[in-house]
Amino acid sequence: MEEKETLENESVQETSSNQNETEKIEEVMKSSEVEESTSTTEETVNSEDGKKKKKKNKRVKTIVISSVLSVFFLLAGTIGGYFLYNTLNPASNTITQALGDILSEKEKNEIKKSIENDSVLSSYQDKSHMLVNYSLELEADSKYSMILTKGVAKATSVVTVEQKIQSATLRTPDCIFNENISSSSFVETANRYYDRKDNKIEAYECKNSSQWPSATSIYYTYDEYIDKFGKLLSGRYYCIKDESKKTIKDKFLTLSEDEFKNSKEEKKYPINGILIYAIGKNTVKSSSIEKIDDGYKITLKLKSSGESYYSVQMKSTGGLATYPAFKEESNNLVFVIDKNLRLVSSVFEDSYDANLGFMSAPTSQILTQYYFHSDTDSFNGKQIKVPDMSNVQFDGYSLLPKEE
C-alpha cells in the first residue's frame, strides 16, 4: 500500500509540475505575441529599428516554440519512445504454422516396449519429444480428463504490470468445458466456453466471473474458433489444409476417426488439442530427459514455429496488434510424467514482445499445469461436473496442490 501511495503522490506531483510548466509557457507565449504586435507598430515608424525588433521577437518565438515542444515530448516521451521502438523493430503480422507430430502405431508400440523393458531413458535420450507426444496421445484417449492452470505474465514498460492467470479445461464424453480468468490492475477478463460436440462453441466472454449468471452467449463455429484461438478444445480432431486461410491453415473436417479415415480429402490430418504448442521433430530445437522419483522429467526448447498456434491464441486473448515476437530460445517447456508416461504436470516459460499498437512491452510468462484423467467423472476421489453459468466457482480447482 505504501508503494502504491508513493506512486500516486509522485504522479500527482508530476502532473502539478507539468501544469505549472505549461502555465509558464503560456505566459511567455502571450508576452511574445505582445512583443510581436509592438514590433509591427514600431516597424512603420522606423524601418531600420523595426527590422531589428522583428528579428529579436522571431528569436523569442523560436525559443518559446522549442520550449513547448520540449515539454510536449517530455510528457509524451514514453509513448513516443514506444512508437520509435515499433518503427525500428517492426513486429511481424504473419506466422509460420507447424503441425505437431502424431505418432504412428509402430512408434507407439516401440515406446510401450521401452516402458516394459525399463529402457525409456536410454532409448529416447535424444528424442524425448516423442515421449511427450505419446503422453499427449494418452491424454486425448482418456474418457474423462482435466487440466488446471495457474500462472502469471509480467510486462515491463514504464512500470511492471503483473497479470494473474487461472484456467481449467474439463473433457467429458458429452461436453468440453473451458474457463479462463485473467486479472491485473489494468484489465480483467473472465471467459467460459462450452463445446457440446455439435460443430459450434457456446461462449460467454465477460469482464469478471460475477457477470456470468446474467451473461448473454455468443457462438463460434469450429472454424471461427480455430481462426481466433488457434486450436479447438477437443483432445483430438481432424482437419484439411486450406491455403486460402491467412494464418492457421486448419479447416475443420470431423471429430470422428472413422469419418477421417473414410474421407476422400487429400490434405487431411489429425490435430492433438491437449496443448496449444506444436511439438514434433521439426519444431523442437533441443530436448533432454532425466529419471526422477516415479517417473521422468522432460525439458524441451521449441523453435518459433512450435508456438504458431500459441501466437494466434495470444493475439486474440491479449488484444495484441500483431502476433507476439517470441525471443529466440526463450521458451522452456518442462514436463513431469509418471513411469507409464502419463502427464502429471508441466511448467511453461516464454519471453516475448507484446505489441499493443501504441506500445511494445517485453513480457515474460510462466504457466504451471496439472493433469487429471479417469474412466469416470471423478478425479482423485472427487466428482467434477461441467458447471452451468449460475455456478461461478468451478469445483475442479479444489484439486490444485496447496501453495506452500
Summary of the structure (lengths in Angstrom):
residues: 404
radius of gyration: 29.2
end to end distance: 23.8
largest distance: 108.9
contacts: 1167
relative contact order: 0.13
helix: 38%
strand: 31%
